[in-house]
Amino acid sequence: MEVPVTISGGALELGRPRLFLEIPAVLDLAISSDGTTMAIGRRPLETMASEVRVVLNWFEELERLVPTD
């Protein structure tokens, strides 16, 4: 993310945040202290999940399959 910064009359004004860089499968990101260099560790795209499954009411289903009483 990036945020435009301006100084007006001695006051610091921050603009609206926006996406600066989108990199899929980022594992790690490091930026040098002077801000001139960036290192990115990525996972191969072939190893990423192609879908996400959301399970609703999983606790009720678990209780049905493995009763506790």
C-alpha atoms as a printed R data frame, in Angstrom:
   type eleno elety resid chain resno       x       y      z
1  ATOM     1    CA   MET     A     1   0.000   0.000  0.000
2  ATOM     2    CA   GLU     A     2   1.043   3.577 -0.481
3  ATOM     3    CA   VAL     A     3  -0.230   6.876  0.872
4  ATOM     4    CA   PRO     A     4   0.416  10.253 -0.765
5  ATOM     5    CA   VAL     A     5   2.011  12.666  1.739
6  ATOM     6    CA   THR     A     6   2.094  16.464  1.432
7  ATOM     7    CA   ILE     A     7   3.177  19.235  3.768
8  ATOM     8    CA   SER     A     8   0.971  22.317  3.651
9  ATOM     9    CA   GLY     A     9   1.551  25.268  5.985
10 ATOM    10    CA   GLY     A    10   3.606  23.121  8.333
11 ATOM    11    CA   ALA     A    11   0.861  20.474  8.569
12 ATOM    12    CA   LEU     A    12   1.346  16.926  7.374
13 ATOM    13    CA   GLU     A    13  -1.509  15.760  5.132
14 ATOM    14    CA   LEU     A    14  -2.026  12.092  4.306
15 ATOM    15    CA   GLY     A    15  -3.947  11.130  1.180
16 ATOM    16    CA   ARG     A    16  -6.095   8.095  0.554
17 ATOM    17    CA   PRO     A    17  -4.249   4.735  0.786
18 ATOM    18    CA   ARG     A    18  -4.103   2.750 -2.458
19 ATOM    19    CA   LEU     A    19  -2.599  -0.467 -3.725
20 ATOM    20    CA   PHE     A    20   1.029   0.049 -4.704
21 ATOM    21    CA   LEU     A    21   2.078  -3.429 -5.752
22 ATOM    22    CA   GLU     A    22   0.191  -6.710 -5.999
23 ATOM    23    CA   ILE     A    23   2.322  -9.823 -5.996
24 ATOM    24    CA   PRO     A    24   0.609 -13.224 -5.714
25 ATOM    25    CA   ALA     A    25   1.987 -15.848 -3.318
26 ATOM    26    CA   VAL     A    26   4.244 -13.536 -1.299
27 ATOM    27    CA   LEU     A    27   5.854 -15.358  1.616
28 ATOM    28    CA   ASP     A    28   8.132 -12.579  2.827
29 ATOM    29    CA   LEU     A    29   8.870  -8.958  2.003
30 ATOM    30    CA   ALA     A    30  11.841  -6.860  3.134
31 ATOM    31    CA   ILE     A    31  12.569  -3.213  2.329
32 ATOM    32    CA   SER     A    32  15.975  -1.661  2.916
33 ATOM    33    CA   SER     A    33  16.220   1.095  5.541
34 ATOM    34    CA   ASP     A    34  16.881   3.724  2.863
35 ATOM    35    CA   GLY     A    35  13.824   2.568  0.867
36 ATOM    36    CA   THR     A    36  15.732   1.915 -2.350
37 ATOM    37    CA   THR     A    37  15.730  -1.891 -2.385
38 ATOM    38    CA   MET     A    38  13.018  -4.485 -1.892
39 ATOM    39    CA   ALA     A    39  13.409  -8.267 -1.583
40 ATOM    40    CA   ILE     A    40  10.407 -10.531 -2.146
41 ATOM    41    CA   GLY     A    41  10.156 -14.225 -1.288
42 ATOM    42    CA   ARG     A    42   7.457 -15.996 -3.318
43 ATOM    43    CA   ARG     A    43   5.868 -19.411 -3.376
44 ATOM    44    CA   PRO     A    44   5.536 -21.079 -6.795
45 ATOM    45    CA   LEU     A    45   2.057 -20.404 -8.172
46 ATOM    46    CA   GLU     A    46   1.601 -24.122 -8.909
47 ATOM    47    CA   THR     A    47   1.605 -24.849 -5.153
48 ATOM    48    CA   MET     A    48  -1.115 -22.325 -4.316
49 ATOM    49    CA   ALA     A    49  -4.655 -23.449 -3.638
50 ATOM    50    CA   SER     A    50  -6.973 -22.872 -6.574
51 ATOM    51    CA   GLU     A    51 -10.069 -22.623 -4.372
52 ATOM    52    CA   VAL     A    52 -11.125 -21.904 -0.809
53 ATOM    53    CA   ARG     A    53 -13.833 -23.949  0.884
54 ATOM    54    CA   VAL     A    54 -15.884 -22.430  3.674
55 ATOM    55    CA   VAL     A    55 -17.640 -24.838  6.004
56 ATOM    56    CA   LEU     A    56 -20.615 -23.449  7.893
57 ATOM    57    CA   ASN     A    57 -22.027 -25.032 11.030
58 ATOM    58    CA   TRP     A    58 -19.066 -27.396 11.244
59 ATOM    59    CA   PHE     A    59 -19.420 -27.798 15.007
60 ATOM    60    CA   GLU     A    60 -23.002 -29.074 14.663
61 ATOM    61    CA   GLU     A    61 -21.855 -31.520 11.984
62 ATOM    62    CA   LEU     A    62 -19.025 -32.702 14.249
63 ATOM    63    CA   GLU     A    63 -21.458 -33.264 17.127
64 ATOM    64    CA   ARG     A    64 -23.736 -35.240 14.802
65 ATOM    65    CA   LEU     A    65 -20.882 -37.446 13.619
66 ATOM    66    CA   VAL     A    66 -19.233 -37.837 17.043
67 ATOM    67    CA   PRO     A    67 -21.855 -37.529 19.777
68 ATOM    68    CA   THR     A    68 -20.495 -36.625 23.215
69 ATOM    69    CA   ASP     A    69 -23.413 -37.838 25.346
